Amino acid sequence: MREGINSITTEIPMNFEKTPGWMDWYPGPSKPTFKVPAGAVDAHCHVFGPSDEFPFAPERKYTPCDASKTQLYALRDHLGFARNVVVQATCHGADNRAMVDALIHSNGKARGVATVKRSVTDAELQAMHAAGVRGVRFNFVKRLVDFTPKDELLEIASRIAPLGWHVVIYFEAVDLPELWDFFTSLPTTVVVDHMGRPDVSKGVDSAEFALFEKFMREHKNVWSKVSCPERLSVTGPKALNGEQNAYRDVIPFAKRIVEAFPDRVLWGTDWPHPNLKDHMPDDGLLVDFIPHIATTPALHHKLLVDNPMRLYWPEEQ
């Protein structure tokens, strides 16, 4: 598999200039020790370009490496997953063509989350639905996107609700108090990316994380992805005492959310890991993080199969 990924990589022309310091995705992922259950879904991943076919948005905040659907699906098979949820990358803005193309070529094994503007037409929404899109993403991380007025986002949420779509929200923990009222006004299921990016150095019993738990507890339409320990960790990817429990300082946070809300959690690789600056994770080790946060076969199945299937493939339930 390692040779396969590398051979695919060398076929893509790098005919554009990446953002300085950008790290390419890990080219030789290990084979996970943990075997995911049959039918498992990688519920958060992206495609970038390829840029000669799907140009990046002029207003983007970064220019990444290419990361194609072919490479994504090769990784899926290597890690043992059956399906993917492809989330629109900010580098493509509201041009969803690369993401939709990945869905169309997935043989029904992928669903998508789009980024749309107020100007999107009903026909365009219907076309995306037919391709497999089941949600839209609202990004509130200021370093990644420009601010979109909340009235526009609420209008978009109201338009997608009849399609059965949900809203994915990406924000940082310190911003939850000011965003709370807007999030709770959304008329759809709401999926939080990466537990709202808690500051793990403050500890799992911090007031900041308690507020996020309250957010989920009081609003039954709120789900959370317990993904991206590589973004949240202070201790980093090194194993402790020879054990493969990399990103160990994130474990208590994700484990608490999985155990408190087992029917409203999702997990994904976040491949190809946008905007990481210090290291690029081995996706095989990310899979081996899962049994530390979902500690029983029943929780494995809910996290990786039951929940994502109910949200993205309800017609098969």
Backbone bond lengths (Angstrom), bond angles and torsions (degrees), N, CA, C in turn:
res aa  C-N    CA-C-N  psi(-1)  N-CA   C-N-CA  omega(-1)  CA-C   N-CA-C  phi
1 M - - - 1.467 - - 1.520 110.86 -
2 R 1.362 115.20 -39.68 1.451 118.80 -179.24 1.518 111.06 -59.10
3 E 1.337 115.59 -43.91 1.460 118.66 178.12 1.520 110.92 -64.56
4 G 1.329 116.88 -37.03 1.463 120.19 -179.75 1.513 112.09 -62.10
5 I 1.328 116.81 -45.20 1.455 120.00 179.52 1.515 110.22 -63.64
6 N 1.329 117.13 -43.71 1.461 119.43 -179.10 1.518 111.92 -64.75
7 S 1.324 117.51 -38.01 1.461 119.99 -179.18 1.517 110.72 -66.83
8 I 1.330 116.42 -37.51 1.462 119.38 176.11 1.518 110.27 -63.95
9 T 1.329 116.17 -41.39 1.460 120.86 -177.82 1.523 111.81 -59.06
10 T 1.324 117.49 -43.28 1.456 119.90 -174.43 1.519 112.60 -71.30
11 E 1.322 118.38 -14.06 1.455 120.67 -179.84 1.521 112.77 -81.83
12 I 1.343 117.66 -11.76 1.458 120.81 -175.58 1.524 109.87 -93.72
13 P 1.327 119.23 121.24 1.460 120.54 179.55 1.518 111.42 -71.63
14 M 1.315 117.11 130.33 1.453 121.62 178.39 1.529 107.30 -94.16
15 N 1.330 116.51 75.97 1.453 122.11 -171.44 1.526 112.11 -100.29
16 F 1.313 117.07 30.24 1.457 121.39 178.01 1.519 107.06 -148.71
17 E 1.302 117.05 166.61 1.456 121.53 -175.90 1.524 110.35 -100.76
18 K 1.317 116.79 117.37 1.451 121.47 178.66 1.525 110.47 -71.53
19 T 1.311 115.24 159.87 1.455 120.99 172.89 1.529 109.08 -60.15
20 P 1.329 118.64 131.61 1.474 120.49 179.29 1.526 111.34 -55.10
21 G 1.319 116.29 134.41 1.455 121.77 -179.86 1.513 114.34 88.12
22 W 1.339 117.05 -5.82 1.471 119.80 179.98 1.526 109.67 -64.11
23 M 1.318 116.20 133.59 1.459 121.00 179.06 1.523 110.18 -99.89
24 D 1.319 116.94 129.38 1.455 120.77 174.92 1.534 109.74 -70.20
25 W 1.330 115.34 155.57 1.453 119.96 -179.90 1.527 110.97 -66.31
26 Y 1.344 115.04 156.00 1.461 123.05 -174.83 1.529 109.76 -63.91
27 P 1.336 118.46 119.71 1.468 120.34 -169.20 1.521 115.03 -82.19
28 G 1.331 118.40 -16.56 1.460 119.83 -175.99 1.503 112.57 -132.55
29 P 1.329 118.51 66.27 1.464 120.13 -175.46 1.523 112.04 -61.13
30 S 1.337 115.39 139.98 1.454 120.19 177.93 1.524 110.52 -71.15
31 K 1.306 115.37 162.01 1.458 120.78 174.01 1.524 107.75 -81.53
32 P 1.324 118.81 122.59 1.470 119.50 -176.30 1.522 112.09 -60.78
33 T 1.330 115.24 145.37 1.456 120.51 170.50 1.524 110.06 -72.72
34 F 1.321 115.66 -39.07 1.465 121.26 179.08 1.524 109.63 -76.95
35 K 1.317 115.77 127.80 1.459 121.07 177.72 1.518 108.90 -96.30
36 V 1.319 115.84 116.68 1.464 119.63 -178.44 1.527 109.33 -70.50
37 P 1.328 117.99 152.14 1.469 119.62 -180.00 1.522 112.33 -65.67
38 A 1.297 116.52 156.23 1.464 121.57 178.57 1.524 109.55 -57.26
39 G 1.320 115.24 136.01 1.453 120.52 179.43 1.515 114.45 85.10
40 A 1.324 118.61 10.34 1.460 122.34 -175.86 1.523 111.54 -63.81
41 V 1.337 114.95 146.30 1.458 122.97 -177.22 1.526 110.30 -116.72
42 D 1.318 116.86 126.14 1.463 122.31 166.68 1.524 105.72 -81.73
43 A 1.335 116.58 101.74 1.462 121.13 -167.00 1.521 114.30 -93.97
44 H 1.333 117.36 14.33 1.473 118.95 174.64 1.523 108.88 -158.85
45 C 1.323 115.82 104.49 1.455 121.70 176.96 1.527 107.76 -154.64
46 H 1.324 116.80 172.46 1.462 121.39 -173.67 1.528 110.60 -136.86
47 V 1.321 115.10 166.37 1.464 121.81 163.43 1.522 107.82 -126.43
48 F 1.326 115.92 141.72 1.461 123.09 174.79 1.526 107.74 -115.88
49 G 1.332 117.09 111.53 1.460 119.32 177.81 1.516 111.54 67.33
50 P 1.380 116.43 -137.68 1.464 128.21 2.75 1.529 111.72 -57.96
51 S 1.321 115.00 142.39 1.457 120.69 -167.90 1.522 113.67 -66.21
52 D 1.344 117.74 -24.93 1.458 118.55 178.49 1.528 111.65 -75.79
53 E 1.334 117.05 -15.91 1.463 122.03 177.64 1.524 111.95 -105.64
54 F 1.331 116.04 -38.55 1.469 122.11 -178.89 1.529 108.13 -128.58
55 P 1.324 117.92 87.93 1.471 120.75 -175.13 1.524 112.00 -60.43
56 F 1.312 114.68 150.97 1.455 120.65 177.08 1.527 109.99 -76.47
57 A 1.329 115.49 156.51 1.468 121.11 -174.99 1.525 110.70 -69.53
58 P 1.313 117.55 138.04 1.476 120.09 179.01 1.524 112.78 -57.81
59 E 1.332 117.48 -31.67 1.463 120.30 -176.41 1.526 113.00 -87.99
60 R 1.331 119.02 7.30 1.466 122.37 -176.16 1.530 111.21 -59.59
61 K 1.335 113.97 153.59 1.466 120.81 177.76 1.524 112.04 -93.20
62 Y 1.314 117.45 -9.59 1.464 121.56 178.98 1.521 109.47 -153.06
63 T 1.323 116.71 157.39 1.458 122.56 172.58 1.524 107.35 -116.46
64 P 1.330 118.19 113.71 1.463 120.61 -174.30 1.527 112.14 -91.28
65 C 1.326 114.71 -178.73 1.463 120.78 166.62 1.524 108.07 -73.61
66 D 1.332 116.38 161.87 1.460 119.72 171.39 1.531 109.34 -71.97
67 A 1.311 115.65 143.83 1.468 121.70 177.39 1.520 106.45 -149.33
68 S 1.313 116.68 98.13 1.466 121.85 -167.19 1.522 112.92 -88.40
69 K 1.315 114.99 167.35 1.465 121.23 175.35 1.518 111.00 -61.47
70 T 1.327 117.99 -35.70 1.463 121.04 179.54 1.517 110.82 -62.51
71 Q 1.325 116.20 -43.07 1.458 120.48 178.30 1.530 111.09 -68.25
72 L 1.323 116.76 -39.49 1.463 120.38 179.08 1.518 110.77 -61.72
73 Y 1.313 117.35 -46.24 1.454 119.40 -176.44 1.526 111.92 -74.20
74 A 1.326 117.96 -27.27 1.460 120.27 171.62 1.530 110.17 -64.82
75 L 1.331 116.99 -41.07 1.463 121.07 177.18 1.526 110.37 -64.59
76 R 1.318 117.25 -43.42 1.468 121.41 177.31 1.517 110.95 -51.66
77 D 1.313 116.44 -50.37 1.457 121.10 -177.16 1.529 110.99 -65.57
78 H 1.333 116.34 -39.30 1.469 120.98 -179.48 1.526 111.36 -64.09
79 L 1.313 117.23 -39.00 1.465 120.96 -177.40 1.520 112.65 -81.87
80 G 1.332 117.54 -13.79 1.457 121.18 176.22 1.517 115.11 97.60
81 F 1.337 116.97 10.77 1.466 120.09 178.80 1.523 110.56 -84.06
82 A 1.334 115.31 159.82 1.459 121.35 -179.74 1.519 112.12 -103.52
83 R 1.356 117.59 -28.05 1.459 121.17 -172.79 1.527 110.09 -144.88
84 N 1.340 113.79 166.73 1.466 121.39 179.19 1.520 110.90 -133.75
85 V 1.325 116.06 152.53 1.459 122.95 164.00 1.533 106.09 -115.46
86 V 1.326 115.46 114.80 1.466 121.38 -175.27 1.526 108.21 -97.03
87 V 1.314 115.85 117.58 1.458 122.62 -176.71 1.526 109.13 -98.43
88 Q 1.324 116.75 131.91 1.455 121.42 179.99 1.523 111.06 -56.19
89 A 1.317 115.93 130.19 1.459 121.72 -179.34 1.528 110.67 -85.79
90 T 1.330 117.11 143.36 1.463 120.14 -178.01 1.524 112.49 -63.68
91 C 1.333 117.78 -24.52 1.471 119.81 179.76 1.525 112.20 -67.09
92 H 1.340 117.41 -17.45 1.465 121.61 176.74 1.528 112.30 -99.51
93 G 1.340 117.24 -1.16 1.451 119.52 178.51 1.521 111.96 57.80
94 A 1.337 115.86 -134.86 1.462 121.08 178.97 1.530 112.21 -97.37
95 D 1.330 116.93 14.51 1.456 121.64 173.06 1.520 107.43 -90.15
96 N 1.317 116.26 99.96 1.463 121.93 -171.51 1.524 113.75 -90.64
97 R 1.314 118.40 12.39 1.461 120.00 -171.71 1.525 112.98 -62.28
98 A 1.319 118.70 -40.97 1.468 119.82 -178.86 1.522 110.85 -65.18
99 M 1.330 116.46 -43.07 1.463 120.64 178.97 1.518 111.00 -64.89
100 V 1.336 117.55 -46.34 1.465 121.30 -179.73 1.527 110.60 -63.59
101 D 1.321 117.11 -39.93 1.463 120.36 177.06 1.527 110.92 -59.60
102 A 1.329 116.89 -39.37 1.468 120.12 177.60 1.520 111.00 -63.37
103 L 1.316 117.29 -38.46 1.465 120.30 178.66 1.524 110.95 -66.42
104 I 1.318 116.01 -45.33 1.466 120.98 -176.63 1.524 111.00 -60.34
105 H 1.333 115.97 -34.84 1.466 120.28 -177.27 1.531 113.07 -94.55
106 S 1.326 117.51 16.20 1.468 120.19 -176.87 1.524 113.32 -95.79
107 N 1.324 117.49 -2.72 1.468 121.15 -176.11 1.530 111.59 57.58
108 G 1.334 115.41 38.92 1.454 120.46 177.06 1.513 114.51 80.27
109 K 1.336 117.21 4.33 1.464 120.76 -176.70 1.524 113.01 -94.45
110 A 1.315 118.14 8.71 1.466 120.17 178.24 1.514 110.34 -138.84
111 R 1.304 114.90 144.99 1.450 124.03 169.16 1.528 107.62 -119.55
112 G 1.339 116.11 168.42 1.452 118.63 -173.94 1.507 114.37 -135.42
113 V 1.337 114.89 159.29 1.457 124.25 172.67 1.522 106.58 -124.88
114 A 1.322 116.47 121.50 1.462 122.63 -172.66 1.524 111.40 -99.71
115 T 1.326 114.79 166.24 1.461 122.60 164.95 1.520 106.98 -115.32
116 V 1.327 117.16 125.94 1.462 120.23 -178.47 1.526 110.05 -131.44
117 K 1.303 114.50 159.12 1.452 122.14 175.45 1.531 109.76 -108.05
118 R 1.308 115.89 168.96 1.461 121.62 179.55 1.532 111.42 -56.26
119 S 1.323 117.08 -29.08 1.463 121.93 -176.05 1.529 113.42 -75.90
120 V 1.325 118.90 -7.14 1.464 120.37 -179.18 1.528 109.43 -59.08
121 T 1.320 116.18 138.29 1.462 120.02 -178.68 1.525 110.44 -90.44
122 D 1.330 115.64 161.49 1.458 119.93 176.28 1.524 111.33 -61.91
123 A 1.333 115.85 -36.21 1.464 119.62 178.29 1.525 110.88 -63.93
124 E 1.325 116.95 -39.20 1.467 120.03 178.10 1.524 110.91 -66.82
125 L 1.309 117.41 -39.43 1.461 119.80 176.55 1.524 111.21 -63.50
126 Q 1.320 116.76 -41.60 1.462 120.45 179.06 1.525 110.91 -64.49
127 A 1.332 116.77 -39.40 1.463 120.19 179.20 1.525 110.83 -65.14
128 M 1.330 116.54 -40.37 1.462 119.46 177.85 1.528 110.77 -66.78
129 H 1.319 116.20 -38.21 1.465 119.34 177.35 1.532 110.64 -60.77
130 A 1.318 116.01 -44.15 1.467 120.18 179.32 1.531 111.37 -62.06
131 A 1.338 116.72 -31.88 1.465 120.69 179.47 1.516 112.35 -76.97
132 G 1.344 116.99 -20.13 1.458 119.95 178.70 1.515 115.54 123.01
133 V 1.320 118.09 6.26 1.467 120.01 176.92 1.528 109.06 -71.79
134 R 1.330 115.08 136.66 1.469 119.88 -178.40 1.531 112.73 -133.16
135 G 1.317 117.56 11.19 1.451 119.51 178.87 1.510 111.92 -167.94
136 V 1.328 115.72 168.75 1.463 121.95 172.29 1.521 108.18 -125.13
137 R 1.303 115.09 152.92 1.465 120.80 -178.23 1.521 110.15 -112.05
138 F 1.339 114.87 132.26 1.454 122.09 173.47 1.526 107.82 -111.39
139 N 1.321 116.49 120.65 1.458 121.55 -175.12 1.523 109.64 -105.34
140 F 1.335 116.06 124.06 1.459 121.68 -179.63 1.532 112.10 -115.23
141 V 1.337 116.24 14.75 1.455 120.19 176.88 1.522 107.55 -86.79
142 K 1.307 116.49 108.34 1.466 122.07 -166.49 1.526 113.15 -63.53
143 R 1.330 117.33 -29.06 1.459 119.06 -178.60 1.533 112.18 -75.30
144 L 1.339 116.84 -10.28 1.459 120.13 -177.18 1.519 113.69 -104.38
145 V 1.328 117.58 -32.41 1.460 120.77 -175.50 1.519 109.83 -142.31
146 D 1.310 115.29 159.27 1.452 120.86 172.45 1.527 109.53 -80.18
147 F 1.303 116.19 152.33 1.459 121.76 -176.11 1.526 110.96 -65.76
148 T 1.324 115.97 131.97 1.462 122.32 173.41 1.526 107.90 -106.08
149 P 1.327 119.09 129.85 1.462 120.71 -178.63 1.528 111.73 -55.38
150 K 1.318 115.56 139.17 1.461 120.12 -176.20 1.523 112.40 -64.40
151 D 1.344 117.61 -30.31 1.464 118.37 179.18 1.523 110.83 -66.26
152 E 1.339 116.85 -33.53 1.465 120.43 176.46 1.525 110.56 -68.20
153 L 1.334 116.87 -42.19 1.458 120.14 179.10 1.527 111.32 -65.28
154 L 1.318 116.99 -39.26 1.459 120.14 178.96 1.523 110.74 -66.06
155 E 1.326 116.86 -37.03 1.459 120.53 176.61 1.526 110.61 -63.33
156 I 1.322 116.44 -42.95 1.464 120.57 178.10 1.526 110.38 -62.25
157 A 1.338 116.76 -44.78 1.464 120.28 -179.93 1.523 111.20 -60.21
158 S 1.319 117.04 -38.99 1.470 121.02 179.65 1.523 111.34 -67.25
159 R 1.325 116.83 -32.30 1.465 120.40 -179.93 1.523 112.52 -75.68
160 I 1.323 117.42 -32.03 1.469 118.94 -178.09 1.524 112.24 -86.52
161 A 1.332 117.27 -18.76 1.465 119.94 -177.39 1.531 112.91 -55.52
162 P 1.356 119.75 -42.82 1.468 118.99 179.47 1.527 114.00 -63.67
163 L 1.337 117.09 -19.74 1.461 120.43 178.11 1.531 111.75 -80.72
164 G 1.338 116.18 -8.09 1.458 119.53 -176.14 1.510 112.88 82.47
165 W 1.347 116.72 12.86 1.459 120.45 179.74 1.526 109.89 -78.81
166 H 1.326 115.47 167.14 1.457 121.89 175.84 1.520 109.54 -122.44
167 V 1.311 115.94 172.91 1.462 122.36 177.61 1.524 108.70 -111.73
168 V 1.319 116.27 130.28 1.464 122.75 172.65 1.524 107.51 -100.20
169 I 1.320 117.14 129.63 1.460 120.80 179.84 1.522 110.24 -117.16
170 Y 1.328 114.90 135.01 1.461 121.87 179.15 1.517 107.68 -121.21
171 F 1.328 115.36 117.58 1.459 120.35 -177.49 1.527 108.26 -151.71
172 E 1.313 115.99 172.39 1.456 121.66 177.26 1.519 109.57 -108.35
173 A 1.326 116.57 147.80 1.460 122.65 -168.56 1.525 113.11 -53.55
174 V 1.319 116.88 -38.36 1.470 119.41 -176.33 1.520 111.93 -65.06
175 D 1.332 117.34 -18.68 1.462 121.10 -176.78 1.523 113.45 -94.65
176 L 1.330 117.95 -4.05 1.466 119.25 -177.37 1.528 113.62 -59.58
177 P 1.337 120.33 -41.79 1.474 118.26 -179.14 1.525 113.45 -56.60
178 E 1.330 117.85 -42.13 1.460 119.01 -177.68 1.522 112.59 -78.18
179 L 1.335 117.65 -17.58 1.460 121.33 -179.27 1.529 112.96 -99.06
180 W 1.310 117.42 -9.70 1.466 123.20 -172.89 1.530 112.12 -52.30
181 D 1.321 116.84 -51.38 1.466 120.08 -175.67 1.521 111.71 -63.32
182 F 1.326 116.88 -38.38 1.461 119.14 178.40 1.524 110.48 -67.07
183 F 1.317 117.05 -46.80 1.462 120.03 -178.96 1.528 111.43 -59.31
184 T 1.312 117.33 -40.43 1.466 120.16 -176.70 1.528 112.26 -77.69
185 S 1.335 116.96 -8.46 1.467 120.06 176.62 1.523 112.36 -90.22
186 L 1.316 118.31 -8.14 1.462 121.14 -176.51 1.526 110.69 -69.25
187 P 1.338 117.71 137.63 1.470 120.92 -173.10 1.523 114.42 -90.25
188 T 1.306 117.50 20.41 1.465 121.85 -175.27 1.521 109.62 -131.16
189 T 1.332 115.26 174.72 1.457 119.32 162.83 1.530 108.04 -60.48
190 V 1.318 116.39 141.95 1.462 122.24 -178.74 1.526 108.21 -120.80
191 V 1.333 116.95 125.01 1.460 122.05 -179.72 1.528 108.58 -112.95
192 V 1.319 116.29 122.38 1.457 121.88 -178.44 1.521 109.78 -91.38
193 D 1.310 116.48 127.94 1.462 120.39 175.28 1.526 110.82 -73.90
194 H 1.330 116.08 128.58 1.462 123.99 165.28 1.527 113.19 56.36
195 M 1.351 116.64 41.01 1.462 122.85 175.99 1.531 112.47 58.50
196 G 1.319 116.83 25.04 1.456 119.11 -179.04 1.514 113.57 70.44
197 R 1.309 117.22 22.70 1.471 123.22 177.22 1.533 112.49 49.13
198 P 1.337 118.06 66.14 1.460 119.69 177.51 1.522 112.27 -68.73
199 D 1.311 116.12 153.33 1.467 122.01 171.96 1.519 106.43 -84.38
200 V 1.340 116.77 100.23 1.466 119.77 -173.02 1.524 112.04 -70.02
201 S 1.324 117.02 -17.33 1.469 119.06 178.28 1.525 111.72 -67.69
202 K 1.326 117.61 -17.97 1.466 121.74 179.50 1.525 112.53 -83.66
203 G 1.329 117.07 -11.21 1.451 120.25 177.78 1.517 112.81 92.05
204 V 1.323 115.10 154.74 1.458 120.85 -174.43 1.530 112.07 -70.40
205 D 1.331 117.35 -19.72 1.458 120.39 179.86 1.526 112.60 -97.67
206 S 1.312 117.11 16.31 1.459 120.65 179.52 1.522 111.15 -67.78
207 A 1.335 115.72 156.19 1.466 120.66 177.31 1.523 110.70 -61.89
208 E 1.318 116.22 -33.28 1.464 121.16 -179.27 1.520 111.04 -63.01
209 F 1.325 116.96 -47.31 1.461 119.43 -179.45 1.524 111.05 -74.16
210 A 1.322 117.25 -31.83 1.465 120.24 176.01 1.526 111.12 -60.68
211 L 1.332 116.28 -34.89 1.458 119.41 178.11 1.522 110.69 -66.27
212 F 1.328 116.86 -38.86 1.462 119.51 177.76 1.530 110.53 -65.56
213 E 1.322 117.01 -41.56 1.466 119.82 176.13 1.530 110.84 -60.44
214 K 1.310 117.01 -41.47 1.464 121.08 177.60 1.523 110.90 -62.18
215 F 1.327 115.96 -40.49 1.457 122.01 178.06 1.524 110.32 -56.44
216 M 1.331 117.16 -46.78 1.460 120.85 179.60 1.523 111.76 -71.77
217 R 1.313 116.96 -38.20 1.456 120.64 -176.26 1.527 111.96 -67.75
218 E 1.334 116.06 -38.41 1.463 120.01 -176.07 1.528 113.39 -85.23
219 H 1.320 117.14 -14.85 1.464 120.30 -175.63 1.534 108.59 -127.40
220 K 1.313 115.06 99.26 1.467 121.10 -172.09 1.522 112.94 -70.13
221 N 1.330 117.94 -10.16 1.466 120.56 176.56 1.520 112.10 -88.20
222 V 1.322 118.49 1.43 1.463 122.07 -177.81 1.524 109.95 -96.01
223 W 1.321 114.86 127.78 1.464 123.62 174.77 1.526 108.10 -113.27
224 S 1.326 116.56 167.98 1.460 120.03 176.13 1.521 111.16 -141.12
225 K 1.321 114.92 140.82 1.460 120.62 167.82 1.529 108.03 -87.10
226 V 1.326 115.77 128.94 1.464 120.79 179.03 1.531 108.80 -100.83
227 S 1.309 113.72 51.12 1.461 122.02 -171.85 1.526 110.84 -111.81
228 C 1.315 114.97 175.33 1.470 124.71 172.72 1.528 114.31 66.89
229 P 1.329 119.14 47.71 1.468 118.42 172.64 1.521 112.14 -60.66
230 E 1.339 116.33 -27.07 1.469 119.49 179.63 1.518 112.41 -65.85
231 R 1.334 117.67 -22.99 1.461 121.28 177.23 1.535 112.39 -85.68
232 L 1.312 116.25 -26.97 1.460 121.03 -171.45 1.522 113.44 -98.16
233 S 1.319 116.90 -23.85 1.458 121.34 -169.98 1.529 112.83 -70.99
234 V 1.324 114.23 143.72 1.463 121.29 168.76 1.524 109.42 -98.33
235 T 1.327 117.41 -36.17 1.462 121.51 -178.97 1.526 112.23 -72.24
236 G 1.325 117.32 -28.28 1.457 120.52 173.70 1.511 114.82 87.79
237 P 1.339 116.18 -165.02 1.462 120.88 -168.99 1.522 115.51 -85.96
238 K 1.335 118.73 -1.45 1.458 119.29 -175.40 1.524 111.37 -72.95
239 A 1.319 115.11 141.77 1.462 120.65 176.61 1.528 109.75 -74.69
240 L 1.318 116.58 156.71 1.453 122.87 179.72 1.525 109.46 -110.38
241 N 1.339 116.99 125.53 1.466 122.47 178.46 1.525 112.01 54.71
242 G 1.327 115.70 36.61 1.447 120.10 177.97 1.508 115.29 78.69
243 E 1.329 117.79 -2.92 1.450 120.71 -179.71 1.529 110.26 -90.65
244 Q 1.330 116.25 146.23 1.457 120.23 -178.42 1.526 110.63 -84.92
245 N 1.321 115.80 65.14 1.462 119.47 176.03 1.521 109.15 -119.31
246 A 1.315 114.67 54.37 1.452 120.87 176.03 1.530 110.19 -57.42
247 Y 1.329 115.10 154.11 1.475 121.87 -179.19 1.530 110.87 59.58
248 R 1.333 115.87 38.90 1.459 121.16 -171.74 1.526 112.80 -63.80
249 D 1.349 118.08 -24.76 1.461 118.97 -178.35 1.529 112.50 -73.78
250 V 1.333 117.42 -13.29 1.468 121.35 178.09 1.530 110.91 -89.08
251 I 1.319 116.69 -20.58 1.462 121.06 -174.43 1.534 112.72 -53.74
252 P 1.349 120.58 -48.40 1.476 118.75 -177.12 1.525 113.59 -59.89
253 F 1.328 117.30 -32.83 1.462 121.19 -179.36 1.527 110.61 -69.31
254 A 1.317 115.99 -52.68 1.464 119.86 -177.85 1.524 111.17 -66.80
255 K 1.314 116.60 -39.11 1.470 120.79 -179.59 1.530 110.34 -62.27
256 R 1.330 117.03 -41.23 1.460 119.98 -179.74 1.532 111.21 -63.77
257 I 1.328 116.99 -41.82 1.467 120.10 -179.46 1.523 110.79 -68.08
258 V 1.328 116.76 -41.78 1.473 119.89 178.89 1.519 110.65 -61.59
259 E 1.318 117.80 -42.74 1.463 120.49 -175.97 1.528 112.30 -76.52
260 A 1.336 116.83 -30.45 1.462 119.63 -179.20 1.522 112.23 -80.73
261 F 1.343 116.38 -32.42 1.466 120.94 -174.69 1.531 110.00 -133.03
262 P 1.322 118.07 59.94 1.470 120.80 -171.36 1.520 114.71 -62.38
263 D 1.332 117.61 -22.63 1.461 120.78 -178.29 1.527 112.67 -94.84
264 R 1.349 117.47 4.15 1.459 120.70 -177.59 1.522 111.80 -134.21
265 V 1.315 116.51 37.84 1.460 120.91 179.03 1.522 110.24 -126.31
266 L 1.322 114.90 149.34 1.458 123.61 178.68 1.526 108.09 -134.98
267 W 1.338 115.61 162.63 1.465 120.26 177.61 1.525 108.54 -139.44
268 G 1.343 116.10 145.39 1.456 120.66 175.15 1.510 111.37 -153.01
269 T 1.315 115.43 160.72 1.466 120.63 -178.85 1.526 113.04 -73.82
270 D 1.329 117.48 -30.77 1.465 124.50 -169.58 1.524 111.60 68.41
271 W 1.326 118.37 16.40 1.468 120.43 176.13 1.523 109.43 -56.98
272 P 1.323 119.60 139.95 1.467 130.74 1.11 1.529 114.84 -92.91
273 H 1.328 117.28 31.67 1.458 123.31 168.04 1.531 113.45 62.72
274 P 1.333 116.47 67.82 1.468 120.20 -177.80 1.521 113.06 -61.45
275 N 1.335 114.59 142.95 1.465 122.29 167.49 1.518 115.73 63.30
276 L 1.315 118.04 26.36 1.464 119.04 172.29 1.518 108.99 -83.99
277 K 1.327 116.13 138.86 1.460 120.18 -173.30 1.529 113.72 -112.67
278 D 1.357 118.07 -27.43 1.465 118.40 -171.79 1.525 113.48 -100.97
279 H 1.327 118.25 -34.79 1.456 119.97 177.47 1.514 108.62 -156.97
280 M 1.327 115.65 157.74 1.461 121.36 175.72 1.526 107.70 -108.62
281 P 1.329 118.35 122.42 1.461 120.25 -172.01 1.517 113.48 -73.30
282 D 1.309 114.11 149.19 1.457 123.06 169.55 1.531 106.45 -78.90
283 D 1.321 117.25 115.89 1.465 120.62 -175.10 1.522 112.45 -64.23
284 G 1.326 116.85 -26.69 1.458 118.96 175.56 1.516 111.67 -64.65
285 L 1.333 117.49 -39.49 1.463 121.15 177.37 1.528 111.51 -69.62
286 L 1.331 116.71 -31.02 1.465 118.72 175.76 1.529 110.59 -63.33
287 V 1.329 116.95 -39.00 1.466 120.03 176.41 1.524 110.42 -64.72
288 D 1.324 116.42 -37.27 1.466 119.40 178.86 1.523 112.96 -70.74
289 F 1.319 117.74 -8.67 1.464 122.32 172.96 1.533 111.03 -73.14
290 I 1.333 116.41 -26.56 1.465 121.03 -171.22 1.530 113.53 -58.35
291 P 1.342 120.65 -48.78 1.472 118.36 -176.81 1.527 114.02 -66.74
292 H 1.331 118.26 -12.29 1.458 120.63 175.55 1.528 111.79 -79.93
293 I 1.330 116.96 -20.43 1.472 119.88 -178.25 1.524 112.17 -110.04
294 A 1.320 117.12 -22.79 1.467 123.30 173.52 1.517 105.14 -123.44
295 T 1.310 116.81 102.30 1.464 120.88 -161.28 1.520 115.47 -96.95
296 T 1.334 117.41 3.80 1.468 120.09 178.11 1.518 109.56 -133.31
297 P 1.327 117.85 157.42 1.472 119.46 176.19 1.524 112.59 -57.08
298 A 1.329 117.45 -35.49 1.463 119.62 179.62 1.527 110.70 -64.26
299 L 1.331 117.36 -41.83 1.463 120.59 178.40 1.529 111.27 -69.83
300 H 1.336 117.00 -35.92 1.462 119.48 175.02 1.529 110.00 -56.39
301 H 1.323 115.67 -45.94 1.464 120.45 -174.87 1.522 111.10 -68.41
302 K 1.324 117.20 -41.63 1.462 119.70 177.43 1.527 111.09 -61.31
303 L 1.319 116.07 -48.62 1.461 121.97 -175.49 1.523 112.59 -64.37
304 L 1.320 116.54 -41.81 1.465 120.95 -168.89 1.526 114.29 -103.57
305 V 1.319 117.70 -19.34 1.469 120.10 -176.06 1.533 111.46 -124.18
306 D 1.321 116.93 -64.58 1.468 120.41 -171.19 1.525 112.43 -59.78
307 N 1.321 117.15 -50.33 1.470 119.71 -175.04 1.522 112.89 -67.44
308 P 1.336 119.25 -50.91 1.470 117.22 179.68 1.522 113.22 -64.97
309 M 1.320 117.83 -32.62 1.461 119.16 177.58 1.522 110.31 -67.19
310 R 1.321 117.81 -40.76 1.461 121.20 179.98 1.536 111.02 -64.36
311 L 1.314 117.20 -34.44 1.456 120.81 -177.35 1.526 112.31 -83.86
312 Y 1.330 117.70 -38.45 1.470 120.39 -170.75 1.528 114.41 -108.33
313 W 1.333 117.74 -24.37 1.461 122.21 178.38 1.529 110.07 -128.36
314 P 1.328 119.22 52.87 1.475 120.23 -175.40 1.510 112.69 -61.62
315 E 1.327 117.16 -25.70 1.463 120.18 -178.78 1.528 111.63 -67.08
316 E 1.333 117.75 -16.35 1.456 120.93 179.84 1.514 112.61 -97.43
317 Q 1.322 116.60 0.54 1.469 120.56 -177.98 1.533 111.14 -89.20
